[in-house]
Amino acid sequence: MRLRFLLLSVVSVVLLSSPIKAARLQSWSFDQARNQLHLTTDLGVQPRAFLIKNPTRLVLDLPGTNLNRDTVRQRFGSAIKEIRIGQVDSKTTRMVIELAPGYTVSPDKLLIKGDSSSHWIVNFSSIERVTANNSFEQGANNKSNEEQFPIQIGDASSFVGGIRLGKDISQLNTQVKALMARYSYLQPGMFFLDIDTGNYLDLNGEKIFPAASTIKFPILVALFEEVDAGRIKLNETLVMRRDLMTGGSGTLQYKRPGTKLSVLETATKMITISDNTATNMIIDRLGGKAKLNQRFQSWGLQNTVIRNLLGDFKGTNTTSAKDLVRLSALLTNNQLLSDTSRSKALDIMRRVENRSLLPAGLGKGAVIAHKTGTLGIILGDAGIIQTSTGKRYLAGIMVRRPFGDKRAKSFINQVSRLVYSYIEKNSINASSTPAQQL
């Protein structure tokens, strides 16, 4: 079973914003392994949904969006026969998810929930075969085929890692959008989350980018999960094979094949100096790309996928700013690792040598555990930040740039400075969390 990403750019659908700041549907995907539909908009949207029988189909309306072409159809087979997207009226985009013949789902078992107002998840795990005992089928048989059965939409207040979202930080939103206007040749995606308040800045946070070396962050966490499970030991020896050696960043590429390192040494090089060969050695030890991708999905990282070993100079591996913050949230709130492994992982991330992106915008005394990513067309950085007074927030930013354009670095520095200044002045200090725990 594989996750099928259905980016609208792939199917050549162009979505236009209305003059009154209509939302734009950036992407949608259907996870066949989990029967989950994910959709992402660039602005907040409150969906409406209902079921119709014969055939059973979920109708999901996105108010305040526009579509400038005919319906797009994507066939799936199995329990989900087809997903269609089109314009129901001048202000509403409609998605129709049609079940395959012989399948049904009860309205009270369908779960539609957002982890922010711009990212919604439809969970079809309750799909079942049609039987005479299906309560929905029994009730629907007494009504017309076009009878609408309303679906309750959950709120968008829950994130991951036990963090409940608060409000969009309007002051930062205005400031950063003004900065984006000055750097109009850049295409950024960012998500910043104040741990104490749940307030956030979300600008294209779900937008999918080439991950570059930010992909090494989830790989590191996966490694320490295996350490916690007792399947890998940090002092075990890895042998550098020729087929894992690669160019780009790092120093292991200059060593002889057969060079031996401990798992801890290899992982440290993967993060601190972003060694690509070390990364391939860790990927190999963890069982390869497919196993890692399954793990990323189990964490809720829908946009994070390894397609090729490092160095991935064509940018086929992907992630999003919000995915990286999701991972930081899970790590911060002890949802994935033991205290010991979490402490070791964060210690490695605090020693990243590239300090030119998010760290350049932080105040004196701030501490950051993070991972950067650099390609000719991409700059990115993500991690956990603690201010000089102990306030904490999570950061993720990816920027697509003209090849090698150094102004992208300045943009990230300025965004980091704006967010740090706001958090330092306005957040509530979480007194229950000792400063040294970052």
GUSEMAR-319019 format. One record per residue (C-alpha): residue in one letter; z, y, x. Coordinates in nm, 4 decimals, padded with zeros to 6 digits. Layout:
<atoms>
@r:A	zz:Z	yy:Y	xx:X
...
</atoms>
This chain:
<atoms>
@r:M	zz:00.0000	yy:00.0000	xx:00.0000
@r:R	zz:-00.0790	yy:00.3337	xx:00.1479
@r:L	zz:-00.0147	yy:00.6896	xx:00.0558
@r:R	zz:-00.3338	yy:00.8603	xx:-00.0555
@r:F	zz:-00.3409	yy:01.2306	xx:00.0065
@r:L	zz:-00.5703	yy:01.4126	xx:-00.2289
@r:L	zz:-00.5977	yy:01.7594	xx:-00.0854
@r:L	zz:-00.7961	yy:01.9826	xx:-00.3119
@r:S	zz:-00.9938	yy:02.1038	xx:-00.0133
@r:V	zz:-01.1211	yy:01.7471	xx:00.0315
@r:V	zz:-01.2580	yy:01.7336	xx:-00.3187
@r:S	zz:-01.3924	yy:02.0865	xx:-00.2823
@r:V	zz:-01.1868	yy:02.2352	xx:-00.5595
@r:V	zz:-01.1315	yy:02.6072	xx:-00.5211
@r:L	zz:-00.8339	yy:02.7551	xx:-00.6975
@r:L	zz:-00.8226	yy:03.1289	xx:-00.7504
@r:S	zz:-00.5231	yy:03.3554	xx:-00.7979
@r:S	zz:-00.5243	yy:03.5794	xx:-01.0998
@r:P	zz:-00.4760	yy:03.9551	xx:-01.0671
@r:I	zz:-00.1134	yy:03.9117	xx:-01.1783
@r:K	zz:-00.0154	yy:03.6848	xx:-00.8905
@r:A	zz:-00.1032	yy:03.3548	xx:-01.0513
@r:A	zz:00.0151	yy:03.0490	xx:-00.8644
@r:R	zz:-00.2340	yy:02.8482	xx:-00.6609
@r:L	zz:-00.2197	yy:02.4704	xx:-00.6566
@r:Q	zz:-00.2293	yy:02.3999	xx:-00.2856
@r:S	zz:-00.2400	yy:02.0219	xx:-00.2917
@r:W	zz:-00.1513	yy:01.7102	xx:-00.4856
@r:S	zz:-00.1056	yy:01.3501	xx:-00.3799
@r:F	zz:-00.0281	yy:01.0178	xx:-00.5416
@r:D	zz:00.1911	yy:00.7664	xx:-00.3605
@r:Q	zz:00.0704	yy:00.4286	xx:-00.4907
@r:A	zz:00.3517	yy:00.2396	xx:-00.3189
@r:R	zz:00.6131	yy:00.4360	xx:-00.5145
@r:N	zz:00.4140	yy:00.5453	xx:-00.8192
@r:Q	zz:00.4973	yy:00.9084	xx:-00.7477
@r:L	zz:00.2802	yy:01.2140	xx:-00.8015
@r:H	zz:00.3519	yy:01.5144	xx:-00.5782
@r:L	zz:00.2117	yy:01.8589	xx:-00.6450
@r:T	zz:00.2583	yy:02.1798	xx:-00.4504
@r:T	zz:00.1916	yy:02.5407	xx:-00.5484
@r:D	zz:00.2110	yy:02.8534	xx:-00.3348
@r:L	zz:00.4321	yy:03.0313	xx:-00.5914
@r:G	zz:00.7032	yy:02.9118	xx:-00.8248
@r:V	zz:00.5827	yy:02.7309	xx:-01.1381
@r:Q	zz:00.7716	yy:02.5726	xx:-01.4287
@r:P	zz:00.5620	yy:02.2774	xx:-01.5511
@r:R	zz:00.5391	yy:02.1560	xx:-01.9104
@r:A	zz:00.4679	yy:01.7923	xx:-01.9924
@r:F	zz:00.4112	yy:01.5517	xx:-02.2808
@r:L	zz:00.2847	yy:01.1970	xx:-02.3407
@r:I	zz:-00.0049	yy:01.0934	xx:-02.5641
@r:K	zz:-00.0767	yy:00.7368	xx:-02.6773
@r:N	zz:-00.4037	yy:00.5334	xx:-02.6914
@r:P	zz:-00.4591	yy:00.5416	xx:-02.4060
@r:T	zz:-00.1157	yy:00.6354	xx:-02.2735
@r:R	zz:-00.1442	yy:00.9460	xx:-02.0612
@r:L	zz:00.0887	yy:01.2080	xx:-01.9235
@r:V	zz:-00.0312	yy:01.5654	xx:-01.9673
@r:L	zz:00.1191	yy:01.8065	xx:-01.7146
@r:D	zz:00.0497	yy:02.1770	xx:-01.7593
@r:L	zz:00.0982	yy:02.4347	xx:-01.4829
@r:P	zz:00.1298	yy:02.7775	xx:-01.6481
@r:G	zz:-00.0025	yy:03.0776	xx:-01.4623
@r:T	zz:-00.2679	yy:02.8970	xx:-01.2595
@r:N	zz:-00.6469	yy:02.9256	xx:-01.2628
@r:L	zz:-00.9220	yy:02.6798	xx:-01.1764
@r:N	zz:-01.2826	yy:02.7848	xx:-01.1284
@r:R	zz:-01.4690	yy:02.4563	xx:-01.1783
@r:D	zz:-01.4953	yy:02.1533	xx:-01.4016
@r:T	zz:-01.2447	yy:01.8721	xx:-01.4135
@r:V	zz:-01.1871	yy:01.6705	xx:-01.0975
@r:R	zz:-01.1373	yy:01.2962	xx:-01.1437
@r:Q	zz:-00.9752	yy:01.0497	xx:-00.9057
@r:R	zz:-00.9643	yy:00.6815	xx:-01.0000
@r:F	zz:-00.6847	yy:00.4525	xx:-00.8828
@r:G	zz:-00.6778	yy:00.1216	xx:-01.0680
@r:S	zz:-00.3570	yy:-00.0847	xx:-01.1031
@r:A	zz:-00.1008	yy:00.0845	xx:-01.3293
@r:I	zz:-00.2487	yy:00.4349	xx:-01.2891
@r:K	zz:-00.6124	yy:00.4317	xx:-01.3953
@r:E	zz:-00.7132	yy:00.7928	xx:-01.3300
@r:I	zz:-00.5840	yy:01.1407	xx:-01.2549
@r:R	zz:-00.7824	yy:01.4395	xx:-01.3817
@r:I	zz:-00.7324	yy:01.8079	xx:-01.3112
@r:G	zz:-00.8982	yy:02.0954	xx:-01.4918
@r:Q	zz:-00.8524	yy:02.4260	xx:-01.6716
@r:V	zz:-00.7089	yy:02.3991	xx:-02.0225
@r:D	zz:-00.7269	yy:02.7762	xx:-02.0829
@r:S	zz:-00.7612	yy:03.0955	xx:-01.8792
@r:K	zz:-00.3998	yy:03.0808	xx:-01.7609
@r:T	zz:-00.3158	yy:02.7109	xx:-01.7354
@r:T	zz:-00.4215	yy:02.4297	xx:-01.5050
@r:R	zz:-00.3797	yy:02.0850	xx:-01.6581
@r:M	zz:-00.3302	yy:01.7488	xx:-01.4905
@r:V	zz:-00.3806	yy:01.4316	xx:-01.6940
@r:I	zz:-00.2463	yy:01.1039	xx:-01.5566
@r:E	zz:-00.3941	yy:00.8156	xx:-01.7551
@r:L	zz:-00.2329	yy:00.4727	xx:-01.7381
@r:A	zz:-00.4450	yy:00.1614	xx:-01.7064
@r:P	zz:-00.4987	yy:-00.0542	xx:-02.0177
@r:G	zz:-00.1980	yy:-00.2723	xx:-02.0894
@r:Y	zz:00.0536	yy:-00.0336	xx:-01.9347
@r:T	zz:00.2926	yy:00.2111	xx:-02.0962
@r:V	zz:00.5874	yy:00.4321	xx:-02.0137
@r:S	zz:00.8638	yy:00.5684	xx:-02.2328
@r:P	zz:00.9071	yy:00.9485	xx:-02.2467
@r:D	zz:01.2803	yy:00.9200	xx:-02.1906
@r:K	zz:01.2266	yy:00.7215	xx:-01.8709
@r:L	zz:00.9725	yy:00.9528	xx:-01.7075
@r:L	zz:01.1324	yy:01.1674	xx:-01.4391
@r:I	zz:00.9796	yy:01.5019	xx:-01.3396
@r:K	zz:01.1836	yy:01.7012	xx:-01.0939
@r:G	zz:01.1339	yy:01.9635	xx:-00.8261
@r:D	zz:01.3009	yy:02.0069	xx:-00.4906
@r:S	zz:01.1953	yy:02.3697	xx:-00.5192
@r:S	zz:00.9964	yy:02.5664	xx:-00.7758
@r:S	zz:00.6791	yy:02.5109	xx:-00.5715
@r:H	zz:00.7067	yy:02.1338	xx:-00.5189
@r:W	zz:00.7312	yy:01.8932	xx:-00.8131
@r:I	zz:00.7558	yy:01.5153	xx:-00.8173
@r:V	zz:00.6568	yy:01.2938	xx:-01.1110
@r:N	zz:00.8180	yy:00.9498	xx:-01.0833
@r:F	zz:00.6314	yy:00.6712	xx:-01.2678
@r:S	zz:00.8614	yy:00.3914	xx:-01.1482
@r:S	zz:00.9433	yy:00.3083	xx:-01.5114
@r:I	zz:00.5857	yy:00.2057	xx:-01.5987
@r:E	zz:00.5834	yy:-00.1336	xx:-01.7706
@r:R	zz:00.3505	yy:-00.3767	xx:-01.9408
@r:V	zz:00.2838	yy:-00.3213	xx:-02.3114
@r:T	zz:00.4908	yy:-00.5567	xx:-02.5261
@r:A	zz:00.5963	yy:-00.5665	xx:-02.8881
@r:N	zz:00.9459	yy:-00.4666	xx:-02.7801
@r:N	zz:00.8503	yy:-00.1394	xx:-02.6084
@r:S	zz:01.0438	yy:00.1269	xx:-02.7980
@r:F	zz:00.7822	yy:00.3906	xx:-02.7181
@r:E	zz:00.5026	yy:00.1665	xx:-02.8441
@r:Q	zz:00.6901	yy:00.0894	xx:-03.1647
@r:G	zz:00.7574	yy:00.4559	xx:-03.2389
@r:A	zz:00.4104	yy:00.5715	xx:-03.1358
@r:N	zz:00.2321	yy:00.3207	xx:-03.3560
@r:N	zz:00.3543	yy:00.5095	xx:-03.6599
@r:K	zz:00.2048	yy:00.8390	xx:-03.5415
@r:S	zz:-00.1430	yy:00.9723	xx:-03.4812
@r:N	zz:-00.3168	yy:00.9074	xx:-03.1503
@r:E	zz:-00.2876	yy:01.2732	xx:-03.0551
@r:E	zz:00.0827	yy:01.3017	xx:-03.1316
@r:Q	zz:00.2596	yy:01.4683	xx:-02.8393
@r:F	zz:00.5856	yy:01.3214	xx:-02.7081
@r:P	zz:00.7652	yy:01.5924	xx:-02.5038
@r:I	zz:00.8883	yy:01.5114	xx:-02.1522
@r:Q	zz:01.2012	yy:01.6734	xx:-02.0175
@r:I	zz:01.1506	yy:01.8599	xx:-01.6895
@r:G	zz:01.4400	yy:01.8502	xx:-01.4448
@r:D	zz:01.5509	yy:02.1666	xx:-01.2700
@r:A	zz:01.4357	yy:02.2598	xx:-00.9220
@r:S	zz:01.7807	yy:02.3097	xx:-00.7772
@r:S	zz:01.8156	yy:01.9908	xx:-00.5730
@r:F	zz:01.6853	yy:01.9639	xx:-00.2203
@r:V	zz:01.7775	yy:01.6793	xx:00.0150
@r:G	zz:02.0817	yy:01.5981	xx:00.2196
@r:G	zz:02.3154	yy:01.7121	xx:-00.0555
@r:I	zz:02.1953	yy:02.0724	xx:-00.0415
@r:R	zz:02.1359	yy:02.2469	xx:-00.3741
@r:L	zz:01.8822	yy:02.5255	xx:-00.3657
@r:G	zz:01.9954	yy:02.8725	xx:-00.4620
@r:K	zz:01.7539	yy:03.1606	xx:-00.4956
@r:D	zz:01.4460	yy:03.2747	xx:-00.3136
@r:I	zz:01.5531	yy:03.5483	xx:-00.0699
@r:S	zz:01.3443	yy:03.8324	xx:-00.2105
@r:Q	zz:01.4253	yy:04.0746	xx:00.0713
@r:L	zz:01.3003	yy:03.8338	xx:00.3352
@r:N	zz:01.0050	yy:03.7367	xx:00.1203
@r:T	zz:00.8905	yy:04.0991	xx:00.1050
@r:Q	zz:00.9467	yy:04.1598	xx:00.4761
@r:V	zz:00.7687	yy:03.8461	xx:00.5925
@r:K	zz:00.4741	yy:03.8985	xx:00.3573
@r:A	zz:00.4307	yy:04.2463	xx:00.5032
@r:L	zz:00.4303	yy:04.0883	xx:00.8491
@r:M	zz:00.1773	yy:03.8292	xx:00.7351
@r:A	zz:-00.0500	yy:04.1086	xx:00.6154
@r:R	zz:-00.0498	yy:04.2549	xx:00.9668
@r:Y	zz:-00.1341	yy:03.9122	xx:01.1096
@r:S	zz:-00.3954	yy:03.8284	xx:00.8473
@r:Y	zz:-00.5974	yy:03.6150	xx:01.0925
@r:L	zz:-00.3071	yy:03.3658	xx:01.1079
@r:Q	zz:-00.2341	yy:03.0982	xx:00.8463
@r:P	zz:00.1404	yy:03.0335	xx:00.8413
@r:G	zz:00.3625	yy:02.7988	xx:00.6452
@r:M	zz:00.7392	yy:02.8366	xx:00.6616
@r:F	zz:01.0635	yy:02.7313	xx:00.5014
@r:F	zz:01.4082	yy:02.8661	xx:00.5947
@r:L	zz:01.7237	yy:02.7455	xx:00.4205
@r:D	zz:02.0720	yy:02.8977	xx:00.4334
@r:I	zz:02.3024	yy:02.5942	xx:00.4345
@r:D	zz:02.6012	yy:02.7869	xx:00.3005
@r:T	zz:02.4365	yy:02.9451	xx:-00.0036
@r:G	zz:02.1282	yy:02.7288	xx:-00.0624
@r:N	zz:01.9164	yy:03.0446	xx:-00.0668
@r:Y	zz:01.5779	yy:03.0055	xx:00.0937
@r:L	zz:01.2498	yy:03.1597	xx:00.2070
@r:D	zz:00.9503	yy:02.9500	xx:00.1067
@r:L	zz:00.6040	yy:03.0728	xx:00.1989
@r:N	zz:00.3504	yy:02.7895	xx:00.1973
@r:G	zz:00.6336	yy:02.5560	xx:00.2921
@r:E	zz:00.4509	yy:02.2448	xx:00.1686
@r:K	zz:00.1209	yy:02.3373	xx:00.3330
@r:I	zz:00.0039	yy:02.0526	xx:00.5544
@r:F	zz:-00.0618	yy:02.1307	xx:00.9214
@r:P	zz:-00.1453	yy:01.9340	xx:01.2335
@r:A	zz:00.2022	yy:01.8376	xx:01.3536
@r:A	zz:00.1400	yy:01.8696	xx:01.7276
@r:S	zz:00.4657	yy:01.7871	xx:01.9082
@r:T	zz:00.6898	yy:01.8628	xx:01.6098
@r:I	zz:00.6148	yy:01.5005	xx:01.5135
@r:K	zz:00.8554	yy:01.4028	xx:01.7936
@r:F	zz:01.1501	yy:01.5288	xx:01.5874
@r:P	zz:01.1265	yy:01.2582	xx:01.3170
@r:I	zz:01.0443	yy:01.0004	xx:01.5845
@r:L	zz:01.3710	yy:01.0865	xx:01.7605
@r:V	zz:01.5701	yy:01.0465	xx:01.4388
@r:A	zz:01.4003	yy:00.7118	xx:01.3679
@r:L	zz:01.4978	yy:00.5954	xx:01.7154
@r:F	zz:01.8640	yy:00.6768	xx:01.6616
@r:E	zz:01.8559	yy:00.5002	xx:01.3241
@r:E	zz:01.7530	yy:00.1861	xx:01.5101
@r:V	zz:02.0312	yy:00.2440	xx:01.7612
@r:D	zz:02.2811	yy:00.2665	xx:01.4755
@r:A	zz:02.1398	yy:-00.0557	xx:01.3284
@r:G	zz:02.1958	yy:-00.2332	xx:01.6608
@r:R	zz:01.8285	yy:-00.3178	xx:01.7060
@r:I	zz:01.7800	yy:-00.0855	xx:02.0042
@r:K	zz:02.0178	yy:00.0044	xx:02.2866
@r:L	zz:01.9939	yy:00.3380	xx:02.4661
@r:N	zz:02.0410	yy:00.1707	xx:02.8053
@r:E	zz:01.7691	yy:-00.0904	xx:02.7584
@r:T	zz:01.4681	yy:-00.0642	xx:02.9858
@r:L	zz:01.1197	yy:00.0422	xx:02.8810
@r:V	zz:00.8183	yy:-00.0243	xx:03.1013
@r:M	zz:00.5430	yy:00.2371	xx:03.1052
@r:R	zz:00.2192	yy:00.0566	xx:03.0232
@r:R	zz:-00.1190	yy:00.1966	xx:03.1129
@r:D	zz:-00.2356	yy:00.1913	xx:02.7492
@r:L	zz:00.0511	yy:00.4232	xx:02.6532
@r:M	zz:-00.0139	yy:00.6785	xx:02.9257
@r:T	zz:-00.1821	yy:01.0021	xx:02.8219
@r:G	zz:-00.2433	yy:01.3596	xx:02.9263
@r:G	zz:-00.1174	yy:01.6857	xx:02.7855
@r:S	zz:00.2472	yy:01.7800	xx:02.8183
@r:G	zz:00.4977	yy:01.5887	xx:03.0273
@r:T	zz:00.5350	yy:01.4421	xx:03.3761
@r:L	zz:00.5229	yy:01.0662	xx:03.3171
@r:Q	zz:00.1435	yy:01.0789	xx:03.3181
@r:Y	zz:00.1663	yy:01.1284	xx:03.6951
@r:K	zz:00.3807	yy:00.8172	xx:03.7504
@r:R	zz:00.2466	yy:00.4712	xx:03.8251
@r:P	zz:00.1984	yy:00.2206	xx:03.5434
@r:G	zz:00.4958	yy:-00.0122	xx:03.5429
@r:T	zz:00.7469	yy:00.2698	xx:03.5935
@r:K	zz:01.0773	yy:00.1785	xx:03.4278
@r:L	zz:01.3020	yy:00.4104	xx:03.2286
@r:S	zz:01.5904	yy:00.3648	xx:02.9902
@r:V	zz:01.5378	yy:00.4353	xx:02.6211
@r:L	zz:01.7652	yy:00.7390	xx:02.6496
@r:E	zz:01.5719	yy:00.8781	xx:02.9483
@r:T	zz:01.2435	yy:00.8263	xx:02.7666
@r:A	zz:01.3633	yy:00.9895	xx:02.4444
@r:T	zz:01.5088	yy:01.2833	xx:02.6360
@r:K	zz:01.1764	yy:01.3482	xx:02.8080
@r:M	zz:00.9972	yy:01.3161	xx:02.4725
@r:I	zz:01.1990	yy:01.6062	xx:02.3339
@r:T	zz:01.3097	yy:01.8324	xx:02.6186
@r:I	zz:00.9767	yy:01.8536	xx:02.8029
@r:S	zz:00.7684	yy:01.7184	xx:02.5121
@r:D	zz:00.6352	yy:01.4304	xx:02.7221
@r:N	zz:00.3439	yy:01.2652	xx:02.5409
@r:T	zz:00.3576	yy:00.9408	xx:02.7380
@r:A	zz:00.7290	yy:00.9093	xx:02.6690
@r:T	zz:00.6548	yy:00.9618	xx:02.2996
@r:N	zz:00.4018	yy:00.6787	xx:02.2969
@r:M	zz:00.6563	yy:00.4520	xx:02.4632
@r:I	zz:00.9109	yy:00.5301	xx:02.1909
@r:I	zz:00.6530	yy:00.4836	xx:01.9123
@r:D	zz:00.5648	yy:00.1460	xx:02.0620
@r:R	zz:00.9302	yy:00.0412	xx:02.0876
@r:L	zz:00.9842	yy:00.1387	xx:01.7222
@r:G	zz:00.7078	yy:-00.0935	xx:01.6068
@r:G	zz:00.4127	yy:00.1418	xx:01.5833
@r:K	zz:00.2713	yy:00.4101	xx:01.3571
@r:A	zz:00.2741	yy:00.2198	xx:01.0278
@r:K	zz:00.6440	yy:00.1364	xx:01.0463
@r:L	zz:00.7314	yy:00.4939	xx:01.1368
@r:N	zz:00.5225	yy:00.6327	xx:00.8501
@r:Q	zz:00.7030	yy:00.4048	xx:00.6062
@r:R	zz:01.0327	yy:00.5360	xx:00.7353
@r:F	zz:00.9227	yy:00.8985	xx:00.7034
@r:Q	zz:00.8244	yy:00.8317	xx:00.3427
@r:S	zz:01.1618	yy:00.6719	xx:00.2727
@r:W	zz:01.3263	yy:00.9964	xx:00.3877
@r:G	zz:01.1136	yy:01.1976	xx:00.1437
@r:L	zz:00.8813	yy:01.3438	xx:00.4065
@r:Q	zz:00.5611	yy:01.3346	xx:00.2031
@r:N	zz:00.3474	yy:01.5360	xx:00.4436
@r:T	zz:00.4557	yy:01.3773	xx:00.7728
@r:V	zz:00.2165	yy:01.1105	xx:00.8982
@r:I	zz:00.1325	yy:00.9661	xx:01.2412
@r:R	zz:-00.2337	yy:00.8699	xx:01.2556
@r:N	zz:-00.2823	yy:00.8569	xx:01.6322
@r:L	zz:-00.0723	yy:00.8203	xx:01.9424
@r:L	zz:-00.0012	yy:01.1265	xx:02.1531
@r:G	zz:-00.1629	yy:01.3383	xx:02.2753
@r:D	zz:-00.3166	yy:01.3989	xx:01.9397
@r:F	zz:-00.5431	yy:01.6769	xx:02.0614
@r:K	zz:-00.7574	yy:01.6732	xx:01.7460
@r:G	zz:-00.4525	yy:01.7348	xx:01.5284
@r:T	zz:-00.4749	yy:01.4259	xx:01.3058
@r:N	zz:-00.0978	yy:01.3780	xx:01.2825
@r:T	zz:00.0450	yy:01.5998	xx:01.0098
@r:T	zz:00.3603	yy:01.7580	xx:00.8755
@r:S	zz:00.4770	yy:02.0667	xx:00.6866
@r:A	zz:00.7444	yy:02.3265	xx:00.7457
@r:K	zz:00.9415	yy:02.2042	xx:00.4448
@r:D	zz:00.9240	yy:01.8410	xx:00.5589
@r:L	zz:01.0778	yy:01.9388	xx:00.8913
@r:V	zz:01.3544	yy:02.1293	xx:00.7119
@r:R	zz:01.4109	yy:01.8291	xx:00.4841
@r:L	zz:01.4724	yy:01.6209	xx:00.7942
@r:S	zz:01.7078	yy:01.8827	xx:00.9378
@r:A	zz:01.9008	yy:01.8839	xx:00.6093
@r:L	zz:01.9399	yy:01.5070	xx:00.6165
@r:L	zz:02.0528	yy:01.5242	xx:00.9771
@r:T	zz:02.2917	yy:01.8134	xx:00.9214
@r:N	zz:02.4692	yy:01.6469	xx:00.6290
@r:N	zz:02.5019	yy:01.3056	xx:00.7969
@r:Q	zz:02.2623	yy:01.1312	xx:00.5587
@r:L	zz:02.0732	yy:00.9339	xx:00.8238
@r:L	zz:02.2745	yy:00.8874	xx:01.1431
@r:S	zz:02.6243	yy:00.8017	xx:01.2517
@r:D	zz:02.8328	yy:01.0851	xx:01.3944
@r:T	zz:02.7772	yy:00.9532	xx:01.7461
@r:S	zz:02.3991	yy:00.9239	xx:01.7151
@r:R	zz:02.3709	yy:01.2569	xx:01.5357
@r:S	zz:02.5646	yy:01.4247	xx:01.8168
@r:K	zz:02.3403	yy:01.2670	xx:02.0838
@r:A	zz:02.0188	yy:01.3587	xx:01.9001
@r:L	zz:02.1263	yy:01.7208	xx:01.8541
@r:D	zz:02.2366	yy:01.7428	xx:02.2167
@r:I	zz:01.8869	yy:01.6409	xx:02.3267
@r:M	zz:01.7284	yy:01.8912	xx:02.0879
@r:R	zz:01.9470	yy:02.1745	xx:02.2180
@r:R	zz:01.7942	yy:02.1155	xx:02.5624
@r:V	zz:01.4310	yy:02.1779	xx:02.4633
@r:E	zz:01.2848	yy:02.3798	xx:02.7490
@r:N	zz:01.0326	yy:02.5771	xx:02.5442
@r:R	zz:01.2336	yy:02.8796	xx:02.4262
@r:S	zz:00.9364	yy:03.1002	xx:02.3406
@r:L	zz:00.9150	yy:03.0481	xx:01.9616
@r:L	zz:01.2158	yy:03.0438	xx:01.7235
@r:P	zz:01.4739	yy:03.0944	xx:02.0040
@r:A	zz:01.3083	yy:03.4216	xx:02.1078
@r:G	zz:01.4097	yy:03.5793	xx:01.7759
@r:L	zz:01.7758	yy:03.4748	xx:01.7820
@r:G	zz:02.0728	yy:03.6926	xx:01.8621
@r:K	zz:02.3054	yy:03.6567	xx:02.1593
@r:G	zz:02.5377	yy:03.3593	xx:02.1279
@r:A	zz:02.3172	yy:03.1710	xx:01.8818
@r:V	zz:02.2633	yy:02.7969	xx:01.9286
@r:I	zz:01.9481	yy:02.6100	xx:01.8255
@r:A	zz:01.8670	yy:02.2385	xx:01.8197
@r:H	zz:01.4925	yy:02.2191	xx:01.7634
@r:K	zz:01.1503	yy:02.0838	xx:01.8509
@r:T	zz:00.8380	yy:02.2858	xx:01.9184
@r:G	zz:00.4727	yy:02.1930	xx:01.8799
@r:T	zz:00.1665	yy:02.3416	xx:02.0483
@r:L	zz:-00.2062	yy:02.2817	xx:02.0124
@r:G	zz:-00.4932	yy:02.5214	xx:02.0676
@r:I	zz:-00.5068	yy:02.5880	xx:01.6935
@r:I	zz:-00.1379	yy:02.5330	xx:01.6069
@r:L	zz:00.2051	yy:02.6613	xx:01.6989
@r:G	zz:00.5164	yy:02.5244	xx:01.5317
@r:D	zz:00.8914	yy:02.5080	xx:01.5669
@r:A	zz:01.1686	yy:02.3583	xx:01.3554
@r:G	zz:01.5375	yy:02.2906	xx:01.3802
@r:I	zz:01.8982	yy:02.3784	xx:01.3071
@r:I	zz:02.0332	yy:02.7212	xx:01.3993
@r:Q	zz:02.3892	yy:02.8457	xx:01.4273
@r:T	zz:02.4570	yy:03.2168	xx:01.4628
@r:S	zz:02.7144	yy:03.3646	xx:01.6974
@r:T	zz:02.9636	yy:03.3750	xx:01.4076
@r:G	zz:02.9113	yy:03.0105	xx:01.3086
@r:K	zz:02.6779	yy:03.0566	xx:01.0125
@r:R	zz:02.4097	yy:02.7881	xx:00.9924
@r:Y	zz:02.0575	yy:02.7700	xx:00.8576
@r:L	zz:01.7565	yy:02.5419	xx:00.8828
@r:A	zz:01.4196	yy:02.6633	xx:01.0041
@r:G	zz:01.0659	yy:02.5356	xx:00.9927
@r:I	zz:00.7497	yy:02.7299	xx:01.0710
@r:M	zz:00.3907	yy:02.6227	xx:01.1399
@r:V	zz:00.1080	yy:02.8630	xx:01.2199
@r:R	zz:-00.2626	yy:02.7878	xx:01.2361
@r:R	zz:-00.4280	yy:03.0359	xx:01.4717
@r:P	zz:-00.7620	yy:03.1135	xx:01.6327
@r:F	zz:-00.7837	yy:02.8824	xx:01.9315
@r:G	zz:-00.5281	yy:02.9841	xx:02.1951
@r:D	zz:-00.4407	yy:03.3132	xx:02.0223
@r:K	zz:-00.1139	yy:03.4312	xx:02.1812
@r:R	zz:-00.0334	yy:03.6633	xx:01.8912
@r:A	zz:00.0836	yy:03.3605	xx:01.6903
@r:K	zz:00.3811	yy:03.3390	xx:01.9254
@r:S	zz:00.4706	yy:03.7013	xx:01.8572
@r:F	zz:00.4452	yy:03.6375	xx:01.4834
@r:I	zz:00.6906	yy:03.3464	xx:01.5028
@r:N	zz:00.9284	yy:03.5540	xx:01.7160
@r:Q	zz:00.9287	yy:03.8333	xx:01.4577
@r:V	zz:00.9781	yy:03.6006	xx:01.1620
@r:S	zz:01.2659	yy:03.4355	xx:01.3456
@r:R	zz:01.4233	yy:03.7733	xx:01.4175
@r:L	zz:01.3968	yy:03.8838	xx:01.0530
@r:V	zz:01.5541	yy:03.5638	xx:00.9222
@r:Y	zz:01.8304	yy:03.5575	xx:01.1830
@r:S	zz:01.9236	yy:03.9178	xx:01.1106
@r:Y	zz:01.9392	yy:03.8524	xx:00.7370
@r:I	zz:02.1454	yy:03.5329	xx:00.7681
@r:E	zz:02.3851	yy:03.6932	xx:01.0138
@r:K	zz:02.4511	yy:03.9858	xx:00.7815
@r:N	zz:02.4401	yy:03.8273	xx:00.4367
@r:S	zz:02.5349	yy:03.4598	xx:00.4393
@r:I	zz:02.8759	yy:03.3207	xx:00.3520
@r:N	zz:03.0441	yy:03.1504	xx:00.6464
@r:A	zz:03.1177	yy:02.7868	xx:00.5733
@r:S	zz:03.4707	yy:02.7701	xx:00.7026
@r:S	zz:03.4905	yy:02.3943	xx:00.6549
@r:T	zz:03.2313	yy:02.3285	xx:00.9268
@r:P	zz:03.3497	yy:02.3735	xx:01.2861
@r:A	zz:03.1031	yy:02.5686	xx:01.4988
@r:Q	zz:03.0855	yy:02.2998	xx:01.7646
@r:Q	zz:02.9395	yy:02.0456	xx:01.5170
@r:L	zz:02.5866	yy:02.1808	xx:01.5522
</atoms>
